[in-house]
Amino acid sequence: MHLYLVTRGIKDRTDRWVNDCLARYYDYKCGEVAGKPIVGRLQLSMRPIQLYEVVFPEEHLNQVISDLQPYGGYGLQEGFIKKLVSLLRRMLKLEDIPKGILPNNTSVFSEGVDVFCVGMKKDKMIPVKREDL
């Protein structure tokens, strides 16, 4: 069974919530011997699906994409999740990122982490009056 939740809160509090969830074990029937059930214990598994807004100077777009390699999306290209990502993209008014930018020597560690870019948008420059400084 898969349960999808959205959390919001201070990072250390949400981390504690996850840790408390990971401390939960549940009985399950994992077989039968001589007509008697074999009962195992299964730890609750938490796989976060998180949305990050990564902010950086526009002139470093290619470098950031090369560093982060956000071309994953295992499971995000089908069914309900695909529709959800598409809706999120429209709500945030995002456009496509450049494709095919290769990783570089400074790419961040991502083993076991699927990184998928929903989209990007340019900064809106807000003029600052000299007297506001």
JOCOR-V842956 format. One record per residue. PHI is phi in radians with two decimals (NA if undefined). PSI is psi in whole degrees, -180 to 180 (999 if undefined). OMEGA is omega in whole degrees, 0 to 359 (NA if undefined). Layout:
BEGIN
phi = [PHI PHI]
psi = [PSI PSI]
omega = [OMEGA OMEGA]
END
This chain:
BEGIN
phi = [NA -2.12 -2.07 -1.78 -2.23 -2.05 -2.02 -2.59 2.91 -1.14 -0.92 -1.17 -1.30 -1.19 -1.09 -1.13 -1.02 -1.07 -1.05 -1.13 -1.12 -1.20 -1.47 -1.58 -2.18 -2.26 -1.25 -2.62 -1.41 -2.00 2.77 -2.64 -2.29 0.89 1.35 -1.86 -1.21 -1.71 -1.90 -1.91 -2.09 -2.15 -1.33 -1.06 -1.82 -2.03 -2.16 -1.19 -2.05 -2.08 -1.87 -2.04 -1.81 -1.72 -1.98 -2.78 -1.14 -0.96 -1.16 -1.82 -0.92 -1.09 -1.11 -1.14 -1.11 -1.09 -1.21 -1.55 0.81 -1.51 -1.80 -1.32 2.05 -0.96 1.46 -1.64 -1.78 -2.44 0.89 -1.03 -1.10 -1.07 -1.16 -1.14 -1.10 -1.10 -1.12 -1.04 -1.08 -1.19 -1.09 -1.54 0.98 -1.75 -2.03 -1.15 -1.62 -1.07 -1.67 1.34 -1.40 -1.36 -1.16 -2.10 -1.20 -1.82 -0.96 -1.29 -1.07 -2.47 -1.09 1.38 -2.13 -1.65 -1.93 -2.26 -1.56 -1.25 2.86 -2.50 -2.58 -1.40 -1.13 -1.79 -1.42 -1.88 -1.09 -1.92 -1.38 -0.97 -1.26 -1.38 -1.44]
psi = [140 129 124 125 156 130 156 133 180 138 -48 -28 -42 -35 -41 -41 -46 -46 -41 -38 -41 -15 0 135 145 140 146 149 118 11 -169 138 124 42 0 135 143 124 127 175 132 129 140 132 130 122 99 141 106 146 124 141 111 123 132 164 136 -35 -10 17 -53 -39 -44 -44 -40 -39 -45 -25 65 46 16 -141 29 121 -6 -1 14 153 -138 -42 -39 -42 -39 -44 -41 -42 -45 -42 -43 -41 -39 -2 55 154 170 153 159 140 157 17 121 153 158 -176 -16 12 141 154 129 20 126 7 123 117 120 129 122 -38 -174 161 153 156 151 119 126 117 138 129 143 -37 -14 -13 999]
omega = [179 178 181 182 173 177 176 179 178 187 183 178 178 175 178 178 178 180 177 177 181 179 182 175 182 177 173 179 184 178 182 176 180 178 179 181 171 182 177 176 182 179 175 181 180 177 185 169 188 176 178 169 182 185 183 178 184 183 179 182 182 179 181 178 177 179 188 182 185 183 181 178 177 179 181 185 184 171 185 182 179 179 180 179 179 178 179 180 178 181 181 180 183 176 180 172 176 180 170 176 186 177 178 181 182 179 182 178 181 179 181 180 178 182 183 180 176 179 181 172 182 176 170 181 178 181 179 178 182 182 176 183 NA]
END
